[in-house]
Amino acid sequence: MSVATEYRLPNGQRLKNRIAKAAMTEGLAGSDGLPNAGHETLYRRWAEGGCGLLLTGNVVIDRLHRERPGNVVVNGPLSAEAKAAWARWAAASTANGTQAWVQISHAGRQTQKNVNPHPKAPSAVALALPGGQFGMPDPLTDAEIADIIAGFAQAAVVARDAGFTGVQIHAAHGYLLSQFLSPLANRRNDDWGGRLEDRARLLTEIVTAVRAAVGKDFTVAVKLNSADFQKGGFDFEDCQIVAGWLTDLGVDCLELSGGTYEQPAMMDMDGLTPREEPKQQSTRAREAYFVQLATALLVAKTPPLMVTGGFRSLAAMDDAIANGISLIGVGRPLCAQPACVADLLAGAMEELPRFEANLAIGPGWLRPLLGPASPIKLLRTLNGFAAQAWYYQQLRRLAAGGPATAQGTWQAFLAEQRENKARI
Ligand SMILES: Cc1cc2nc3c(=O)[nH]c(=O)nc-3n(C[C@H](O)[C@H](O)[C@H](O)COP(=O)(O)O)c2cc1C
């Protein structure tokens, strides 16, 4: 068995191979929050590019809680025109026998200030990041929480009716559901905070509402952190328990990732990003940094697992499959080479490109001071955002039908600032 072999989810959904394009926010929507021709071009290229499954980037359920300007938004019932736009996006994404799931999200306190200076979150705990990009959040009321649950269910129905073949509820990376799970961000002592069961209530109620809305045959997946990698945050023990609850709720696939904006473990940066909890040597040595935790999760109760983060070689992917992982997620390589998975599977490429190895602000000789491992936290944060901007710029180029760009990291950062302003 290898990543090239087909995979059937327990609900019968058939994936032609076990490589999934991981969710990557596109930033392409205009002020109407709808998918457009750029989305269609981008997803058709990816669908033709060899993956068995495509996950969309964050589709948010509230315009005031986009994780960036340019997110697709589902905020209330769709007009006939909007439904048609969604159907075109779904058709492009499912071309070439590809499955395509919509990732549904709410950014909570990770909403940038330029979108909303006072976002809603579990508690009034601001992100501990330099740069002033995120405002102090306001705690959600019970009625607002009920609206959020209904919003996830409504977005799932929109995805299903458009022709997507599943949804993924985003409960990782420090966005709203991940904030509720974290004792650091969730200081509530009502039904939605305190012990793990209460911190996980928003997630479990959303899963229940989504399932009730889409029916039992439609794929409902969840993306969850293996850990936040922050002292006192959501940890692996919590993850194991929540995975068991999600199994009981009939979740079809669990994608395991890790980290938050404050501790971006999902991007790993080849071990360059300093951590509060240093990684074990054995984990550092591995190419795919969440595989060990995922394998440990398999001994307990869990839905079929997808693992994302760092996979670049067939050997590492096949190794993970041999260890019981069902699907392998791939992100950054697909930002600039949309068909690299087909090339890898055909043997035309030894391993997927590692763009992350070269993305840093400033010239090479100043890397120790300015680069991703800089002793200055502001510069480390800036490097993270600049590298991210480079990927965003690549996605814009692919969506316009062009090749990837040779733009430098700093140029990409500045270009992205301009693009975002134009989309607020
Ligand atoms: C440009 C970009 C956008 C991303 N957007 C999302 C997103 O919308 N939702 C999400 O869950 N993860 C997002 N991620 C994280 C990826 O899904 C993935 O976890 C991460 O890139 C690590 O996988 P990789 O090493 O194969 O790139 C994004 C990553 C990149 C590079």
PDBQT file of the ligand as one rigid body, heavy atoms in Angstrom, charges set to zero:
ROOT
HETATM    1  C1  LIG A 501      -0.522  30.181   1.857  1.00  0.00    +0.000 C 
HETATM    2  C2  LIG A 501      -1.042  29.309   2.966  1.00  0.00    +0.000 A 
HETATM    3  C3  LIG A 501      -2.359  29.421   3.368  1.00  0.00    +0.000 A 
HETATM    4  C4  LIG A 501      -2.868  28.583   4.366  1.00  0.00    +0.000 A 
HETATM    5  N1  LIG A 501      -4.184  28.680   4.685  1.00  0.00    +0.000 NA
HETATM    6  C5  LIG A 501      -4.742  27.760   5.521  1.00  0.00    +0.000 A 
HETATM    7  C6  LIG A 501      -6.151  27.717   5.713  1.00  0.00    +0.000 A 
HETATM    8  O1  LIG A 501      -6.928  28.490   5.136  1.00  0.00    +0.000 OA
HETATM    9  N2  LIG A 501      -6.617  26.765   6.550  1.00  0.00    +0.000 N 
HETATM   10  C7  LIG A 501      -5.807  25.858   7.189  1.00  0.00    +0.000 A 
HETATM   11  O2  LIG A 501      -6.301  25.013   7.924  1.00  0.00    +0.000 OA
HETATM   12  N3  LIG A 501      -4.474  25.877   7.009  1.00  0.00    +0.000 NA
HETATM   13  C8  LIG A 501      -3.926  26.779   6.178  1.00  0.00    +0.000 A 
HETATM   14  N4  LIG A 501      -2.574  26.745   5.929  1.00  0.00    +0.000 N 
HETATM   15  C9  LIG A 501      -1.763  25.668   6.538  1.00  0.00    +0.000 C 
HETATM   16  C10 LIG A 501      -1.693  24.462   5.596  1.00  0.00    +0.000 C 
HETATM   17  O3  LIG A 501      -2.954  23.835   5.455  1.00  0.00    +0.000 OA
HETATM   18  C11 LIG A 501      -0.690  23.413   6.116  1.00  0.00    +0.000 C 
HETATM   19  O4  LIG A 501      -1.132  22.969   7.384  1.00  0.00    +0.000 OA
HETATM   20  C12 LIG A 501       0.723  23.965   6.213  1.00  0.00    +0.000 C 
HETATM   21  O5  LIG A 501       1.071  24.687   5.034  1.00  0.00    +0.000 OA
HETATM   22  C13 LIG A 501       1.757  22.851   6.438  1.00  0.00    +0.000 C 
HETATM   23  O6  LIG A 501       1.788  21.945   5.383  1.00  0.00    +0.000 OA
HETATM   24  P1  LIG A 501       2.986  21.990   4.303  1.00  0.00    +0.000 P 
HETATM   25  O7  LIG A 501       4.266  21.755   5.052  1.00  0.00    +0.000 OA
HETATM   26  O8  LIG A 501       2.699  20.871   3.324  1.00  0.00    +0.000 OA
HETATM   27  O9  LIG A 501       2.959  23.331   3.670  1.00  0.00    +0.000 OA
HETATM   28  C14 LIG A 501      -2.034  27.603   4.976  1.00  0.00    +0.000 A 
HETATM   29  C15 LIG A 501      -0.706  27.508   4.567  1.00  0.00    +0.000 A 
HETATM   30  C16 LIG A 501      -0.208  28.338   3.571  1.00  0.00    +0.000 A 
HETATM   31  C17 LIG A 501       1.216  28.186   3.143  1.00  0.00    +0.000 C 
ENDROOT
TORSDOF 0
